[in-house]
Amino acid sequence: MMKNYLLTIFVFLLSCTMFSQRLTQELNSMRVGDVLKAKEIPFLSPGKQGANVSWDFSNMNLCPYNTSKEYVRLDTDSVLYYVTSHGERFFRQQADTLFCTGYSGDNIEVSHLLPDRERVYPFCYGDSIESFFYGEGYYSQKLHFVGYGQTKRKIESFGRLILPDVDTLKNVLLLHESARLGQKLSSLGEIKSNGDSLCYLPDSLLGRLESDSVTWHLDTWSWYVAGYRYPVIKSIRNSIVQKSNERVHFERSFYYPPEEWELSETDEANEEERRRMADTEWYLTKDGNDTINYTYTMRGGFLEVSLILDETSEVELIATTHQGFLLARTPKETVQPGTVLRTLDLRNTEPGVFIFTLIVNDKLSSQKITKQ
């Protein structure tokens, strides 16, 4: 009983640090002083959703239309400012949640009375976040401005990324951020809430978005590579929605080559992740239309297995000798879609080579593994 209890604690702690299919506060939060070079390129489509996606951008045009710098600075009130050539966005980290508290640019500055919930860490493949926001400010320091909206964020795809003159990048997550936006401008301050928080309850904001004659739909896709703090590619599509008609206003993409990042200090956490990935093997087993995508690594007598599942599945892990003698196994368990972490306790087995078998919905994948 105690052994099972300790193993449960171990699995929980381990699940907070597995690197392959999640964004974490330690590895992916903004750091003050970091500078990225953003190269605007022709629009890159996010393609299909799901696991095992391959984004072949090997023909990407690396002659940018425009190159600019984006960086992170800290205000005296502990607000993080992410600065681009188009303006600034304001952020505040509270526990495991990152909030957007406002923005400025193009003669406008807005403070969010209802902040937008941007991240809840850890953020895994298949996870989603929905949020509302409401902000007030001024346009050209004269007109009263109100901006509001509904946002949905989901890590909707996982796979590999192929870039020009770069080795194929594995363990790539695609984060899709979709926002419905509305706004009001007036010379009269009565358009603002004036202290009435009922004006920005979710039902009130939904009602505004439904009744507005014109709204905006902003989609942003960000490709995150495991072992790197910031996305390496972003694609943005802005559309104008009038009644039931939606038309694209603009599309653009940006490439952020990691070798050109100017980091304020050594990113030891991500350097360690890249070293760990170099020692981790990926396996893809196909049977008809069924696919098993998983990694494994030996650590401290435990075999750590991380899977990506597209559907509810029955999962079981088994370790045997070459002669078929059972060394260890986990009970068959029904698990939900998304990132799944399982461990096999091999601390009591002798060093040497054994056979590991992963069973997902009665589909088998076996590998020879060496325990040191």
C-alpha positions as CSV (number, residue, x, y, z in Angstrom):
1,M,0.0,0.0,0.0
2,M,2.7,2.5,1.0
3,K,4.7,1.5,-2.1
4,N,1.7,2.3,-4.4
5,Y,1.2,5.6,-2.5
6,L,4.8,6.7,-3.0
7,L,4.6,5.7,-6.7
8,T,1.4,7.8,-7.1
9,I,3.3,10.8,-5.6
10,F,6.2,10.2,-7.9
11,V,4.0,10.1,-11.0
12,F,2.3,13.3,-10.0
13,L,5.5,15.2,-9.5
14,L,7.0,13.7,-12.7
15,S,3.9,14.8,-14.7
16,C,4.7,18.4,-13.8
17,T,8.1,18.3,-15.4
18,M,7.8,16.1,-18.5
19,F,9.0,18.1,-21.4
20,S,7.5,16.8,-24.6
21,Q,3.9,17.9,-24.9
22,R,3.3,20.8,-22.6
23,L,4.1,24.5,-22.0
24,T,5.2,25.2,-18.5
25,Q,5.8,28.3,-16.4
26,E,9.5,27.4,-15.9
27,L,10.3,26.7,-19.5
28,N,7.9,29.1,-21.5
29,S,7.2,32.2,-19.4
30,M,8.5,35.5,-20.6
31,R,11.8,36.8,-19.0
32,V,12.7,40.4,-18.6
33,G,15.4,41.5,-20.9
34,D,15.0,38.8,-23.6
35,V,15.0,40.1,-27.2
36,L,13.7,38.3,-30.2
37,K,14.2,39.2,-33.9
38,A,10.9,38.9,-35.8
39,K,11.1,38.4,-39.5
40,E,7.9,39.0,-41.4
41,I,7.3,36.3,-44.0
42,P,4.5,35.2,-46.3
43,F,1.5,33.7,-44.4
44,L,2.0,30.1,-43.3
45,S,-1.1,27.9,-42.9
46,P,-1.5,25.9,-39.7
47,G,-2.8,22.9,-41.7
48,K,-4.7,20.1,-40.1
49,Q,-5.3,19.5,-36.4
50,G,-4.2,16.5,-34.3
51,A,-1.2,14.5,-33.4
52,N,1.7,13.5,-35.7
53,V,1.2,16.5,-37.9
54,S,4.1,17.4,-40.2
55,W,4.5,21.1,-41.1
56,D,6.8,21.2,-44.1
57,F,8.0,24.8,-44.3
58,S,11.2,23.9,-46.1
59,N,10.2,26.2,-49.0
60,M,9.5,29.1,-46.6
61,N,10.7,32.4,-48.1
62,L,13.4,33.7,-45.7
63,C,13.7,37.0,-47.4
64,P,11.6,39.0,-45.0
65,Y,9.4,41.9,-45.9
66,N,10.4,43.5,-42.6
67,T,12.6,42.7,-39.6
68,S,11.9,44.1,-36.2
69,K,12.8,43.3,-32.6
70,E,10.4,42.2,-29.8
71,Y,11.4,42.3,-26.2
72,V,10.2,42.0,-22.6
73,R,10.6,44.8,-20.0
74,L,9.4,45.2,-16.5
75,D,7.6,48.2,-15.1
76,T,8.0,49.4,-11.5
77,D,4.6,48.0,-10.6
78,S,5.7,44.4,-11.5
79,V,3.8,44.5,-14.8
80,L,5.5,42.7,-17.7
81,Y,5.5,44.6,-21.0
82,Y,5.9,42.6,-24.3
83,V,7.0,45.2,-26.8
84,T,6.7,44.9,-30.6
85,S,6.9,47.3,-33.5
86,H,3.1,47.7,-33.3
87,G,2.8,48.4,-29.6
88,E,2.9,46.9,-26.2
89,R,0.8,44.3,-24.3
90,F,0.8,44.3,-20.5
91,F,0.9,41.0,-18.4
92,R,0.8,39.9,-14.8
93,Q,1.6,36.5,-13.5
94,Q,-0.5,35.2,-10.6
95,A,0.4,31.7,-9.3
96,D,0.1,29.4,-12.4
97,T,-2.0,31.9,-14.5
98,L,-0.8,34.6,-16.9
99,F,-3.2,37.5,-17.4
100,C,-3.2,40.2,-20.1
101,T,-4.0,43.4,-18.3
102,G,-4.0,45.8,-21.2
103,Y,-2.3,47.1,-24.3
104,S,-1.1,50.3,-26.0
105,G,-0.1,51.5,-29.5
106,D,-1.3,53.6,-32.5
107,N,-2.4,56.4,-30.2
108,I,-4.4,54.1,-28.0
109,E,-3.9,52.9,-24.4
110,V,-6.3,50.5,-22.7
111,S,-6.4,49.0,-19.2
112,H,-8.3,45.8,-18.7
113,L,-10.8,46.0,-15.9
114,L,-11.5,42.3,-16.6
115,P,-8.1,40.8,-17.6
116,D,-7.8,38.2,-20.3
117,R,-6.6,34.8,-19.0
118,E,-3.8,33.9,-21.5
119,R,-2.2,30.8,-19.9
120,V,-2.7,28.3,-17.1
121,Y,0.4,26.3,-16.6
122,P,1.1,23.6,-17.4
123,F,-0.7,23.8,-20.7
124,C,-0.7,20.4,-22.5
125,Y,-1.6,19.1,-25.9
126,G,-5.4,18.9,-26.0
127,D,-5.9,21.5,-23.2
128,S,-8.0,24.6,-23.8
129,I,-8.7,27.9,-22.0
130,E,-11.7,30.2,-22.5
131,S,-11.8,33.7,-21.2
132,F,-13.5,37.1,-21.5
133,F,-11.9,40.5,-21.2
134,Y,-13.0,44.1,-20.9
135,G,-10.9,47.2,-21.1
136,E,-11.2,51.0,-21.1
137,G,-9.0,53.8,-22.3
138,Y,-8.5,56.6,-24.7
139,Y,-7.9,57.0,-28.4
140,S,-5.7,60.0,-29.4
141,Q,-6.0,61.2,-25.8
142,K,-9.5,62.6,-26.7
143,L,-12.0,59.9,-27.5
144,H,-13.2,57.4,-24.9
145,F,-12.5,53.8,-25.9
146,V,-14.0,50.5,-24.8
147,G,-12.6,47.1,-26.0
148,Y,-14.0,43.7,-25.1
149,G,-14.1,40.2,-26.4
150,Q,-14.1,36.4,-25.9
151,T,-10.9,34.3,-26.4
152,K,-10.4,30.6,-26.8
153,R,-6.9,29.0,-26.7
154,K,-6.1,25.4,-27.4
155,I,-3.0,23.4,-28.1
156,E,-4.6,21.7,-31.0
157,S,-1.7,20.0,-32.8
158,F,1.5,18.2,-32.1
159,G,4.2,17.0,-34.5
160,R,7.4,18.0,-36.3
161,L,8.4,21.2,-38.1
162,I,10.7,21.3,-41.2
163,L,12.4,24.6,-41.9
164,P,14.9,25.6,-44.7
165,D,18.5,24.7,-43.9
166,V,17.5,23.4,-40.4
167,D,17.2,19.8,-39.2
168,T,13.7,18.6,-38.7
169,L,12.4,19.9,-35.3
170,K,10.5,17.4,-33.3
171,N,8.3,17.8,-30.3
172,V,6.5,20.8,-31.7
173,L,3.2,22.1,-30.2
174,L,0.8,24.4,-32.1
175,L,-1.1,26.8,-30.0
176,H,-4.2,28.3,-31.6
177,E,-5.6,31.5,-30.1
178,S,-9.0,32.6,-31.4
179,A,-10.6,35.9,-30.3
180,R,-14.0,37.6,-31.1
181,L,-13.4,41.4,-30.6
182,G,-15.7,44.4,-30.2
183,Q,-15.0,48.0,-29.5
184,K,-16.7,51.4,-29.0
185,L,-15.5,54.9,-29.5
186,S,-17.2,58.1,-28.3
187,S,-16.5,61.6,-27.2
188,L,-18.8,60.9,-24.3
189,G,-17.6,59.0,-21.2
190,E,-21.0,57.3,-20.8
191,I,-19.9,54.4,-23.0
192,K,-17.6,53.3,-20.1
193,S,-18.6,51.2,-17.1
194,N,-18.2,54.0,-14.6
195,G,-17.7,51.6,-11.8
196,D,-20.5,49.2,-12.7
197,S,-18.8,45.7,-12.9
198,L,-22.1,44.3,-14.3
199,C,-21.1,45.8,-17.6
200,Y,-18.4,43.2,-18.1
201,L,-20.0,40.0,-16.8
202,P,-19.6,37.2,-19.4
203,D,-23.3,37.3,-20.4
204,S,-23.2,41.1,-20.9
205,L,-20.1,40.8,-23.1
206,L,-21.6,38.0,-25.1
207,G,-24.7,40.1,-25.6
208,R,-22.6,43.0,-26.9
209,L,-20.7,40.8,-29.3
210,E,-23.9,39.3,-30.7
211,S,-25.6,42.7,-31.1
212,D,-22.6,44.6,-32.6
213,S,-23.0,45.3,-36.3
214,V,-19.3,44.9,-36.8
215,T,-16.8,42.7,-34.9
216,W,-13.3,41.3,-35.5
217,H,-12.1,37.7,-35.5
218,L,-8.4,37.4,-34.7
219,D,-6.6,34.0,-35.1
220,T,-3.0,33.5,-34.0
221,W,-1.1,30.2,-34.4
222,S,2.2,29.8,-32.5
223,W,4.6,26.9,-33.1
224,Y,6.5,26.0,-29.9
225,V,9.5,23.7,-30.1
226,A,10.3,21.8,-26.9
227,G,13.5,23.1,-25.4
228,Y,12.9,26.7,-26.5
229,R,11.2,29.4,-24.5
230,Y,9.4,31.3,-27.2
231,P,7.6,30.2,-30.4
232,V,9.7,30.0,-33.5
233,I,6.9,30.9,-35.9
234,K,3.6,32.8,-35.5
235,S,0.8,33.2,-38.1
236,I,-1.9,35.8,-37.7
237,R,-5.2,36.2,-39.5
238,N,-7.5,39.2,-38.9
239,S,-11.0,39.1,-40.3
240,I,-13.9,41.6,-40.2
241,V,-17.3,40.1,-39.4
242,Q,-20.3,42.0,-40.5
243,K,-23.6,40.3,-39.8
244,S,-23.0,36.8,-41.0
245,N,-20.3,37.7,-43.5
246,E,-16.6,37.3,-42.6
247,R,-13.8,38.6,-44.8
248,V,-10.1,38.4,-44.2
249,H,-8.6,41.8,-43.5
250,F,-4.9,40.7,-43.4
251,E,-2.7,37.7,-43.0
252,R,0.9,37.6,-41.9
253,S,3.5,35.3,-40.4
254,F,6.7,35.9,-38.4
255,Y,9.8,33.7,-38.1
256,Y,11.8,33.9,-34.8
257,P,15.1,32.1,-35.5
258,P,16.3,30.9,-32.0
259,E,20.0,31.4,-32.9
260,E,19.3,35.1,-33.2
261,W,17.5,35.4,-29.8
262,E,19.3,37.8,-27.4
263,L,18.6,36.3,-24.0
264,S,19.2,38.3,-20.9
265,E,20.7,35.3,-19.2
266,T,21.5,31.7,-19.9
267,D,18.3,29.7,-20.3
268,E,19.6,26.7,-18.3
269,A,16.2,25.1,-17.9
270,N,15.6,24.8,-21.7
271,E,19.2,23.8,-22.3
272,E,18.6,20.9,-19.9
273,E,15.4,20.0,-21.8
274,R,17.3,19.8,-25.1
275,R,19.9,17.6,-23.5
276,R,17.2,15.3,-22.1
277,M,15.5,15.1,-25.5
278,A,18.8,14.1,-27.1
279,D,18.6,11.0,-24.8
280,T,14.9,10.3,-25.5
281,E,13.7,8.2,-28.4
282,W,10.4,8.7,-30.2
283,Y,8.4,5.9,-31.6
284,L,5.5,5.9,-34.0
285,T,3.6,2.6,-34.5
286,K,1.0,2.4,-37.2
287,D,-1.7,-0.3,-37.8
288,G,-4.1,0.7,-40.5
289,N,-5.5,4.1,-39.4
290,D,-4.4,3.6,-35.8
291,T,-1.4,5.4,-34.5
292,I,0.6,5.2,-31.3
293,N,2.9,8.2,-30.6
294,Y,5.0,7.9,-27.5
295,T,8.4,8.5,-25.9
296,Y,10.2,6.7,-23.2
297,T,13.2,7.2,-21.0
298,M,14.8,5.4,-18.0
299,R,15.2,7.5,-14.9
300,G,16.1,6.3,-11.4
301,G,14.8,2.8,-11.9
302,F,11.5,3.9,-13.5
303,L,10.6,3.6,-17.1
304,E,8.8,6.9,-18.0
305,V,6.4,6.7,-20.9
306,S,4.6,9.7,-22.4
307,L,1.8,9.2,-24.9
308,I,-0.3,11.4,-27.1
309,L,-3.8,10.0,-27.6
310,D,-6.5,11.3,-29.9
311,E,-9.3,9.3,-28.3
312,T,-10.3,7.6,-25.1
313,S,-8.0,4.5,-24.9
314,E,-7.1,1.5,-22.7
315,V,-3.4,1.6,-21.9
316,E,-1.1,-1.0,-20.3
317,L,2.7,-1.2,-19.9
318,I,4.5,-4.5,-19.6
319,A,8.2,-5.4,-19.1
320,T,9.5,-8.9,-19.7
321,T,12.8,-10.8,-20.2
322,H,13.8,-12.2,-23.6
323,Q,12.3,-15.5,-22.4
324,G,9.0,-13.9,-21.6
325,F,9.3,-13.8,-17.8
326,L,7.2,-11.0,-16.4
327,L,9.3,-8.3,-14.7
328,A,6.7,-5.6,-14.2
329,R,3.3,-4.4,-15.5
330,T,0.7,-1.7,-14.9
331,P,-3.0,-2.4,-14.7
332,K,-5.0,-1.8,-17.8
333,E,-6.5,1.6,-17.4
334,T,-8.9,3.7,-19.5
335,V,-7.5,7.2,-20.1
336,Q,-8.8,10.3,-21.8
337,P,-7.4,12.0,-25.0
338,G,-4.4,14.2,-24.7
339,T,-1.0,13.9,-23.1
340,V,-0.8,10.8,-20.9
341,L,2.1,10.0,-18.6
342,R,2.6,6.5,-17.2
343,T,5.6,4.9,-15.4
344,L,6.8,1.3,-14.9
345,D,8.6,0.5,-11.6
346,L,11.8,-1.5,-12.5
347,R,13.8,-0.7,-9.4
348,N,13.8,-4.3,-8.3
349,T,15.0,-5.7,-11.6
350,E,18.6,-6.5,-12.4
351,P,20.6,-4.3,-14.9
352,G,20.5,-5.5,-18.5
353,V,18.3,-5.6,-21.6
354,F,14.6,-6.3,-21.3
355,I,11.5,-6.1,-23.6
356,F,9.1,-3.2,-23.1
357,T,5.6,-3.6,-24.6
358,L,3.1,-0.8,-24.8
359,I,-0.5,-1.8,-25.4
360,V,-3.1,0.8,-26.5
361,N,-6.6,-0.5,-27.4
362,D,-5.1,-4.0,-28.0
363,K,-2.4,-2.6,-30.4
364,L,1.1,-3.5,-29.4
365,S,4.4,-1.8,-29.7
366,S,7.6,-3.4,-28.3
367,Q,11.1,-2.1,-27.8
368,K,14.4,-3.5,-26.4
369,I,15.5,-1.3,-23.5
370,T,18.7,-1.4,-21.4
371,K,18.7,-0.7,-17.7
372,Q,22.1,0.4,-16.5
